[in-house]
Amino acid sequence: MILAAGAGRRMGGPKALVEWRGRSLLAHALVNCARPSIALRIAVLGCEAGRARRAAAADEAAVRWAVNPRWEDGMLSSVLCGLAAAESAAADAVLLYPVDHPVIEPETIDAVCAALAAGAELVVPVHAGRRGHPGGFGRARFAGLREAPPELGARAVLRAGSVVEVAAGPGCLRGVDTPADLAALET
């Protein structure tokens, strides 16, 4: 589930629309999530949803689009919107992939998916001792996501359970919150 609904206030506009290396951050996330271990890509849109969808230039048949009408309520509202779409598709697990992490390595995504497939209920990638993205949540943890307090979101579920940590590349930590962060991706 690609979380791409926010307004990107510190960025100056929706991060889903931000251009980097010739395509939008949403397009990068969709490409990054086109992995054999991922059966369905769900993109959760909100602020400027129509523009974000067009900017993604994605194969419409390969993506399930979910529009969060309450995107201004914060990231957990987008997680819940995407979770509803995942559950309607009978998903066994979800990855929470923030759109503002365009350099997550394919091996990191594969490692999280492999741990979920092996039965882990909560999985996070770790690089240099720090937890990053995307986090993996097995079906047994979906209820916890639905019940999480909005101010903590998915972190509340991670704090309440046994988390499997998988080794990851540095891209799992490289978020883009400001134009300076975007420029730093080139270094």
Contacts in CASP RR format, 6 or more apart in sequence:
PFRMAT RR
TARGET T0000
AUTHOR 0000-0000-0000
METHOD contacts of the structure
MODEL  1
MILAAGAGRRMGGPKALVEWRGRSLLAHALVNCARPSIALRIAVLGCEAG
RARRAAAADEAAVRWAVNPRWEDGMLSSVLCGLAAAESAAADAVLLYPVD
HPVIEPETIDAVCAALAAGAELVVPVHAGRRGHPGGFGRARFAGLREAPP
ELGARAVLRAGSVVEVAAGPGCLRGVDTPADLAALET
1 42 0 8 1.000
1 43 0 8 1.000
1 44 0 8 1.000
1 79 0 8 1.000
1 82 0 8 1.000
1 83 0 8 1.000
1 85 0 8 1.000
1 86 0 8 1.000
1 94 0 8 1.000
1 95 0 8 1.000
1 96 0 8 1.000
1 97 0 8 1.000
2 26 0 8 1.000
2 29 0 8 1.000
2 30 0 8 1.000
2 33 0 8 1.000
2 41 0 8 1.000
2 42 0 8 1.000
2 43 0 8 1.000
2 44 0 8 1.000
2 97 0 8 1.000
2 98 0 8 1.000
2 99 0 8 1.000
3 44 0 8 1.000
3 75 0 8 1.000
3 78 0 8 1.000
3 79 0 8 1.000
3 96 0 8 1.000
3 97 0 8 1.000
3 98 0 8 1.000
3 99 0 8 1.000
4 14 0 8 1.000
4 15 0 8 1.000
4 16 0 8 1.000
4 25 0 8 1.000
4 26 0 8 1.000
4 29 0 8 1.000
4 43 0 8 1.000
4 44 0 8 1.000
4 45 0 8 1.000
4 46 0 8 1.000
4 52 0 8 1.000
4 99 0 8 1.000
5 16 0 8 1.000
5 44 0 8 1.000
5 45 0 8 1.000
5 46 0 8 1.000
5 47 0 8 1.000
5 49 0 8 1.000
5 68 0 8 1.000
5 71 0 8 1.000
5 75 0 8 1.000
5 77 0 8 1.000
5 78 0 8 1.000
5 81 0 8 1.000
6 14 0 8 1.000
6 15 0 8 1.000
6 16 0 8 1.000
6 46 0 8 1.000
6 47 0 8 1.000
6 71 0 8 1.000
6 74 0 8 1.000
6 75 0 8 1.000
6 78 0 8 1.000
7 13 0 8 1.000
7 14 0 8 1.000
7 47 0 8 1.000
7 71 0 8 1.000
7 72 0 8 1.000
8 14 0 8 1.000
8 15 0 8 1.000
8 47 0 8 1.000
10 177 0 8 1.000
10 178 0 8 1.000
11 18 0 8 1.000
11 100 0 8 1.000
11 176 0 8 1.000
11 177 0 8 1.000
11 178 0 8 1.000
11 179 0 8 1.000
11 182 0 8 1.000
12 179 0 8 1.000
13 47 0 8 1.000
14 47 0 8 1.000
14 48 0 8 1.000
14 51 0 8 1.000
14 52 0 8 1.000
15 25 0 8 1.000
15 99 0 8 1.000
15 100 0 8 1.000
15 176 0 8 1.000
16 24 0 8 1.000
16 25 0 8 1.000
16 26 0 8 1.000
16 45 0 8 1.000
16 48 0 8 1.000
16 52 0 8 1.000
16 55 0 8 1.000
16 56 0 8 1.000
16 99 0 8 1.000
17 24 0 8 1.000
17 25 0 8 1.000
17 26 0 8 1.000
17 48 0 8 1.000
17 51 0 8 1.000
17 52 0 8 1.000
17 55 0 8 1.000
18 24 0 8 1.000
18 25 0 8 1.000
18 176 0 8 1.000
18 182 0 8 1.000
20 28 0 8 1.000
20 102 0 8 1.000
20 176 0 8 1.000
20 182 0 8 1.000
20 185 0 8 1.000
21 28 0 8 1.000
23 57 0 8 1.000
24 52 0 8 1.000
24 55 0 8 1.000
24 56 0 8 1.000
24 57 0 8 1.000
25 99 0 8 1.000
25 100 0 8 1.000
25 102 0 8 1.000
25 176 0 8 1.000
26 43 0 8 1.000
26 52 0 8 1.000
26 55 0 8 1.000
26 56 0 8 1.000
26 99 0 8 1.000
27 55 0 8 1.000
27 56 0 8 1.000
27 57 0 8 1.000
27 58 0 8 1.000
28 102 0 8 1.000
29 43 0 8 1.000
29 97 0 8 1.000
29 99 0 8 1.000
29 101 0 8 1.000
29 102 0 8 1.000
30 41 0 8 1.000
30 43 0 8 1.000
30 56 0 8 1.000
30 58 0 8 1.000
30 63 0 8 1.000
32 97 0 8 1.000
32 102 0 8 1.000
32 104 0 8 1.000
32 106 0 8 1.000
32 109 0 8 1.000
33 41 0 8 1.000
33 95 0 8 1.000
33 97 0 8 1.000
33 109 0 8 1.000
34 41 0 8 1.000
34 62 0 8 1.000
35 106 0 8 1.000
35 109 0 8 1.000
35 110 0 8 1.000
35 113 0 8 1.000
37 109 0 8 1.000
37 110 0 8 1.000
37 113 0 8 1.000
37 114 0 8 1.000
37 117 0 8 1.000
38 95 0 8 1.000
38 109 0 8 1.000
38 113 0 8 1.000
39 91 0 8 1.000
40 64 0 8 1.000
40 86 0 8 1.000
40 89 0 8 1.000
40 91 0 8 1.000
41 62 0 8 1.000
41 63 0 8 1.000
41 64 0 8 1.000
42 63 0 8 1.000
42 64 0 8 1.000
42 65 0 8 1.000
42 66 0 8 1.000
42 82 0 8 1.000
42 85 0 8 1.000
42 86 0 8 1.000
42 89 0 8 1.000
42 94 0 8 1.000
43 53 0 8 1.000
43 56 0 8 1.000
43 58 0 8 1.000
43 63 0 8 1.000
43 64 0 8 1.000
43 65 0 8 1.000
43 66 0 8 1.000
44 66 0 8 1.000
44 67 0 8 1.000
44 68 0 8 1.000
44 78 0 8 1.000
44 79 0 8 1.000
44 81 0 8 1.000
44 82 0 8 1.000
44 85 0 8 1.000
45 52 0 8 1.000
45 53 0 8 1.000
45 65 0 8 1.000
45 66 0 8 1.000
45 67 0 8 1.000
45 68 0 8 1.000
45 71 0 8 1.000
46 52 0 8 1.000
46 67 0 8 1.000
46 68 0 8 1.000
46 69 0 8 1.000
46 71 0 8 1.000
46 78 0 8 1.000
47 71 0 8 1.000
47 72 0 8 1.000
49 67 0 8 1.000
53 65 0 8 1.000
56 63 0 8 1.000
64 85 0 8 1.000
64 89 0 8 1.000
66 81 0 8 1.000
66 82 0 8 1.000
66 84 0 8 1.000
66 85 0 8 1.000
67 81 0 8 1.000
68 77 0 8 1.000
68 78 0 8 1.000
68 81 0 8 1.000
68 82 0 8 1.000
70 77 0 8 1.000
70 81 0 8 1.000
71 77 0 8 1.000
71 78 0 8 1.000
73 150 0 8 1.000
74 150 0 8 1.000
75 153 0 8 1.000
75 154 0 8 1.000
76 145 0 8 1.000
76 148 0 8 1.000
76 150 0 8 1.000
76 153 0 8 1.000
76 154 0 8 1.000
77 150 0 8 1.000
79 96 0 8 1.000
79 145 0 8 1.000
79 153 0 8 1.000
79 154 0 8 1.000
80 145 0 8 1.000
80 146 0 8 1.000
82 94 0 8 1.000
83 94 0 8 1.000
83 142 0 8 1.000
83 145 0 8 1.000
83 146 0 8 1.000
86 94 0 8 1.000
87 142 0 8 1.000
91 139 0 8 1.000
92 116 0 8 1.000
92 138 0 8 1.000
92 139 0 8 1.000
93 113 0 8 1.000
93 116 0 8 1.000
93 117 0 8 1.000
93 136 0 8 1.000
93 137 0 8 1.000
93 138 0 8 1.000
93 139 0 8 1.000
94 136 0 8 1.000
94 137 0 8 1.000
94 138 0 8 1.000
94 142 0 8 1.000
95 109 0 8 1.000
95 112 0 8 1.000
95 113 0 8 1.000
95 134 0 8 1.000
95 135 0 8 1.000
95 136 0 8 1.000
95 137 0 8 1.000
96 133 0 8 1.000
96 134 0 8 1.000
96 135 0 8 1.000
96 136 0 8 1.000
96 137 0 8 1.000
96 154 0 8 1.000
97 104 0 8 1.000
97 109 0 8 1.000
97 133 0 8 1.000
97 134 0 8 1.000
97 135 0 8 1.000
98 133 0 8 1.000
98 134 0 8 1.000
98 175 0 8 1.000
100 175 0 8 1.000
100 176 0 8 1.000
100 177 0 8 1.000
101 133 0 8 1.000
101 134 0 8 1.000
101 171 0 8 1.000
101 172 0 8 1.000
101 174 0 8 1.000
101 175 0 8 1.000
101 176 0 8 1.000
102 176 0 8 1.000
102 185 0 8 1.000
103 171 0 8 1.000
103 174 0 8 1.000
103 185 0 8 1.000
104 125 0 8 1.000
104 133 0 8 1.000
104 134 0 8 1.000
104 171 0 8 1.000
104 172 0 8 1.000
104 174 0 8 1.000
105 168 0 8 1.000
105 169 0 8 1.000
105 171 0 8 1.000
105 172 0 8 1.000
107 168 0 8 1.000
107 169 0 8 1.000
108 125 0 8 1.000
108 134 0 8 1.000
108 166 0 8 1.000
108 168 0 8 1.000
108 169 0 8 1.000
108 171 0 8 1.000
108 172 0 8 1.000
109 134 0 8 1.000
111 125 0 8 1.000
111 166 0 8 1.000
111 167 0 8 1.000
111 168 0 8 1.000
112 123 0 8 1.000
112 124 0 8 1.000
112 125 0 8 1.000
112 134 0 8 1.000
112 135 0 8 1.000
112 136 0 8 1.000
112 166 0 8 1.000
114 166 0 8 1.000
115 123 0 8 1.000
115 136 0 8 1.000
115 164 0 8 1.000
115 166 0 8 1.000
116 123 0 8 1.000
116 136 0 8 1.000
116 138 0 8 1.000
119 138 0 8 1.000
120 138 0 8 1.000
120 164 0 8 1.000
121 137 0 8 1.000
121 138 0 8 1.000
121 140 0 8 1.000
121 141 0 8 1.000
121 161 0 8 1.000
121 162 0 8 1.000
122 135 0 8 1.000
122 136 0 8 1.000
122 137 0 8 1.000
122 138 0 8 1.000
122 141 0 8 1.000
122 157 0 8 1.000
122 158 0 8 1.000
122 161 0 8 1.000
122 162 0 8 1.000
122 163 0 8 1.000
122 164 0 8 1.000
123 135 0 8 1.000
123 136 0 8 1.000
123 137 0 8 1.000
123 163 0 8 1.000
123 164 0 8 1.000
123 165 0 8 1.000
123 166 0 8 1.000
124 131 0 8 1.000
124 132 0 8 1.000
124 135 0 8 1.000
124 136 0 8 1.000
124 158 0 8 1.000
124 163 0 8 1.000
124 164 0 8 1.000
124 165 0 8 1.000
124 166 0 8 1.000
125 131 0 8 1.000
125 132 0 8 1.000
125 133 0 8 1.000
125 134 0 8 1.000
125 135 0 8 1.000
125 165 0 8 1.000
125 166 0 8 1.000
125 167 0 8 1.000
125 168 0 8 1.000
125 169 0 8 1.000
125 172 0 8 1.000
126 132 0 8 1.000
126 165 0 8 1.000
126 166 0 8 1.000
126 167 0 8 1.000
126 168 0 8 1.000
126 172 0 8 1.000
127 167 0 8 1.000
127 168 0 8 1.000
127 169 0 8 1.000
127 170 0 8 1.000
127 171 0 8 1.000
127 172 0 8 1.000
127 173 0 8 1.000
128 170 0 8 1.000
128 173 0 8 1.000
130 173 0 8 1.000
131 165 0 8 1.000
132 168 0 8 1.000
132 172 0 8 1.000
132 173 0 8 1.000
133 172 0 8 1.000
133 175 0 8 1.000
134 172 0 8 1.000
135 154 0 8 1.000
137 145 0 8 1.000
137 154 0 8 1.000
137 157 0 8 1.000
141 157 0 8 1.000
144 156 0 8 1.000
144 157 0 8 1.000
144 160 0 8 1.000
145 153 0 8 1.000
145 154 0 8 1.000
145 157 0 8 1.000
148 154 0 8 1.000
148 156 0 8 1.000
148 157 0 8 1.000
149 156 0 8 1.000
152 159 0 8 1.000
174 185 0 8 1.000
175 181 0 8 1.000
176 182 0 8 1.000
176 185 0 8 1.000
END
